[in-house]
Amino acid sequence: MDKDNAIIVLGAGVMGLSTTLSLIENGYTNIKLFDKRDYLIKGYEYLKGCDSPSSDINKIFRSSYGEEVHYQQMSTLSLQKFLEWNKEIKETNWEGGEPIYYNTGNIHLTDKKELPNFERLTLQNMPENSICVSDPDAIEKAVSKGLHEKSVDPFEMKKNGHHLQGLLDTTGGMILADKSCRWVLQKCLSKGGDNLKTYFGKEGEFTKLLTENDNKCIGIKTIDGKSHYCDNLVVCVGPWSSEIIPEMGEKLEATGGSVCLFKVDDPYIKEKYAMDKFPTWTYKVRDGAIGGLYGFPCTNGYIKVGYRGLKWINPTNGINSKVKTKWSPDNIETNIPLFAMKQIKNFVRIHMPELTKITMTRLCWYSDSEDNDYLISYCPYYKDNSVFVMGGDSGHAFMMLGSIGDVAVDIINSTGDKLFRDLFSWNRVRDKLNVINSGIDDPRCLKNTIMASDKDWTIGSTPKL
């Protein structure tokens, strides 16, 4: 890709922002960034109508990746960038100077007696930055890394007679998602100058791909009727991928994870789950339907608990799975599946008894690949490398905000690590770890799923057997 090529980046979430910043830093001089959400006004805030996966109050940061040391390396590079940004934000007092990355640890909890294979391999591959929480000196090790002692047993499982086993990633913690996106967007604008133009809201809402000469992409059309031309289109729209580039449905499927938010007013609860002490956590996250839980410390007055043991799909009018959020034009139902809510409630009832009432729910959409590896590649259906696609986050992209753009620009130019070019390519045959494109017969189909209602939002007491 020539440095003066006209480039359109479609999508200003984590992948689009990171790639735009990397393009600017690598000397590209003609970039246009599009998104249907007016992020400059709404600031990536979900409650203001921003429904992208990146528009959230918080995300997990981790470097723990089992045997996948390439992702561990990407995460480590991203961590270095987050630390730089924290320093810059403090020095400039940007939005009050508070950090966007909180290093409070990320703990992987399990009900198994021994460490599962993923955690065991993580312990082998990052021994300096991981701790088995059942070790007798686990608290001492965590404190020596600058973490609070709560990071080892955040739910006081030992004290309450529950089994404690798992792994603590000492590099892990929490990212303030919406604030991080605002920060990187303003870096794009300040560094890009006249080389970057943004089109947000109605002027940035995609309606049609413009092609010529046997499917060479020459630009996009937006909802205001205007045509925007380019030499190269970079598509970073996450779970909307197959709605924009239909061929991406071969490789990716939009899946909805389930999230509950608890409004916290009690000072005791806020202190117990304080975001400068309490870790991010997962519980039985790789154990299928009866597991797959994760959560966060109290952030901006909310505690968020999510479930991804099953992720839901919405096949609609030829689209393998169409995103449906609170802010979708045709959406009426705003609750999550009842099964997912029950899994969250069961955990909260036992381990977070201070939380008695769910305040709000959300379907948070992922872009799932068959093997959980990213898709970062030229799309072979469009001539002359005119369409470059990014997706397949499978729930682990935000932590790469500081590095994934550099990987993408390397792949665009066939430079950098060949492992990433091959691993994230369109043509690689992928292991079938996830089932995609099963249509309405898939048991995860929202149309066949019992949804929770507001009356289900009360947690209730633990039943006595």
C-alpha positions, -999 to +999 in steps of 0.1 A: +000+000+000+016+033-011+019+060+015-002+084-005-030+059-013-065+070-005-075+048+025-109+044+041-110+027+075-146+016+082-152+012+119-137+033+148-137+006+175-106-009+189-093-025+157-102+006+135-086+030+160-055+010+165-050+006+128-057+042+120-031+053+146-005+029+132-012+040+096-006+076+107+025+068+126+038+049+096+035+079+073+003+074+054-011+107+043-047+102+031-069+084+056-106+087+061-122+071+093-159+062+092-184+051+118-222+054+121-218+064+158-209+100+165-181+092+189-168+128+190-201+138+207-211+105+225-176+096+236-180+058+231-205+057+260-230+029+258-257+047+277-255+075+251-263+050+223-229+037+213-235+000+209-202-013+195-183-039+216-156-012+222-183+011+237-182-002+272-172+009+307-144-017+311-126-046+296-102-073+309-065-070+303-044-101+305-012-116+291-021-152+301-026-173+269-016-208+278+006-222+250-003-194+226+028-174+233+024-153+202-007-137+217+012-133+250+038-113+230+011-092+214-004-085+248+030-076+263+036-050+235+001-036+241+008-034+278+039-013+271+017+011+252-009+013+279+018+021+304+030+049+281-005+062+277-011+061+315+020+083+319+010+107+292-026+110+306-012+118+341+013+143+328-013+162+307-042+157+332-063+145+303-099+139+316-086+143+351-054+124+347-067+091+360-052+060+342-070+039+315-052+007+326-054-005+362-029-032+371-049-050+398-045-086+384-066-109+364-075-141+382-087-173+365-108-193+390-118-229+387-137-255+407-112-282+397-087-296+423-057-291+400-049-262+376-065-268+342-042-271+312-046-235+300-035-222+334-008-247+338+007-238+305+004-201+313+024-207+345+051-224+324+052-197+297+051-166+319+065-178+353+076-143+363+041-129+359+017-157+370+009-172+404-010-204+413-034-190+439-035-223+459+002-220+467+009-212+504+029-181+495+005-168+468-005-136+487+032-128+495+041-132+458+011-110+447+019-082+471+056-083+460+043-075+425+024-045+438-010-061+438-035-060+467-039-092+487-075-094+475-062-103+440-054-139+452-088-147+468-112-119+457-144-136+468-129-149+501-135-185+491-112-199+517-128-179+545-163-190+533-154-227+530-153-228+492-126-244+471-099-219+459-079-229+428-067-209+399-041-186+384-033-150+389-019-130+359+000-103+376+002-082+344-036-083+342-063-060+354-088-036+339-090-012+310-114+017+310-128+010+276-147+041+265-120+063+279-093+044+261-111+048+228-115+085+234-078+087+241-067+068+210-091+088+189-077+121+200-042+108+194-053+099+158-067+134+154-037+152+168-011+131+151-030+128+118-037+165+114-047+172+077-039+136+068-069+122+086-106+131+081-134+116+103-170+109+092-191+100+122-229+097+127-251+099+096-222+110+073-203+080+084-230+053+082-222+028+055-249+017+030-232+003+000-198-010-013-188+007-045-171-017-070-160-018-107-141-040-131-150-075-118-152-066-081-125-041-074-136-020-045-134+017-052-151+031-022-183+032-001-216+050-001-230+065+031-266+070+043-266+106+033-263+096-003-226+106-007-200+084-024-165+083-009-137+069-031-105+051-021-077+029-033-079+006-003-108-001+021-100-014+056-130-030+072-130-031+110-166-035+120-164-065+143-198-084+146-212-063+117-186-078+094-210-101+074-235-072+071-209-051+053-188-077+035-211-107+030-182-130+021-169-125+057-198-147+068-177-177+056-151-170+082-169-152+111-202-151+129-216-124+152-224-139+186-239-122+216-225-125+251-247-117+281-239-089+306-256-078+338-248-045+355-254-037+392-257-001+403-237+004+435-245+032+460-233+017+493-198+030+502-189-003+518-196-022+486-178+004+465-147+000+488-148-038+488-148-039+450-127-008+444-111-007+410-077+002+424-076-030+445-100-056+432-089-078+402-108-087+371-118-123+372-131-153+353-147-184+367-147-217+348-144-196+317-135-226+294-159-250+309-188-246+284-224-237+293-222-243+330-193-218+334-180-190+313-183-163+338-163-131+342-164-098+360-149-065+371-144-043+401-168-014+407-163+011+379-182+045+377-207+032+402-214-001+385-203-037+389-204-057+357-207-095+355-208-113+322-215-148+309-200-163+277-204-200+283-230-198+255-229-170+230-262-163+211-268-158+174-294-140+153-297-154+117-318-128+098-326-124+061-296-142+046-272-128+072-256-156+092-261-135+124-273-099+126-264-078+155-293-068+178-287-043+206-307-020+227-300+007+201-308-013+170-336+004+150-358-027+149-351-039+185-379-043+211-364-069+234-336-055+255-331-084+280-306-113+278-314-150+276-328-163+308-303-192+309-274-168+309-290-146+336-294-177+358-257-186+355-248-150+365-273-150+394-261-183+407-225-170+410-235-136+424-258-152+450-230-173+464-199-152+459-211-116+458-241-116+482-240-078+486-255-075+451-292-081+453-307-065+422-297-063+386-299-028+373-294-033+335-287-060+310-269-060+277-261-083+248-225-076+240-216-088+206-184-106+195-170-115+161-162-152+164-139-172+141-140-209+140-107-212+160-107-180+181-078-166+160-082-132+144-090-127+107-066-099+095-062-103+058-069-091+023-102-105+012-096-126-019-131-118-034-120-083-042-095-075-069-061-057-065-060-060-027-087-034-026-104-047+006-086-055+038-106-070+066-101-073+104-123-094+127-126-126+146-119-110+179-136-139+196-137-118+228-100-110+231-092-079+211-095-049+233-064-057+254-045-055+221-055-019+215-018-009+218-005-035+193-031-049+169-029-019+145+009-024+141+002-061+133-024-051+108-002-026+090+026-052+088+002-077+072-011-050+048+025-046+036+036-083+039+062-073+065+066-081+101+062-115+117+053-142+091+036-162+118+009-135+121+004-132+083-002-169+081-022-174+113-046-145+106-049-151+068-081-157+050-070-189+032-056-208+062-077-239+071-089-234+106-097-259+133-134-262+140-134-252+177-165-230+173-196-239+153-206-211+130-233-208+103-257-234+117-286-210+111-320-211+129-315-247+139-286-237+162-298-240+198-282-206+205-305-189+181-322-159+198-355-165+181-358-199+199-345-187+232-364-178+264-355-143+273-353-129+308-377-102+320-374-075+345-390-097+372-359-120+369-335-092+380-338-099+417-310-122+429-328-140+457-313-161+485-293-193+481-318-223+482-313-247+510-311-284+500 
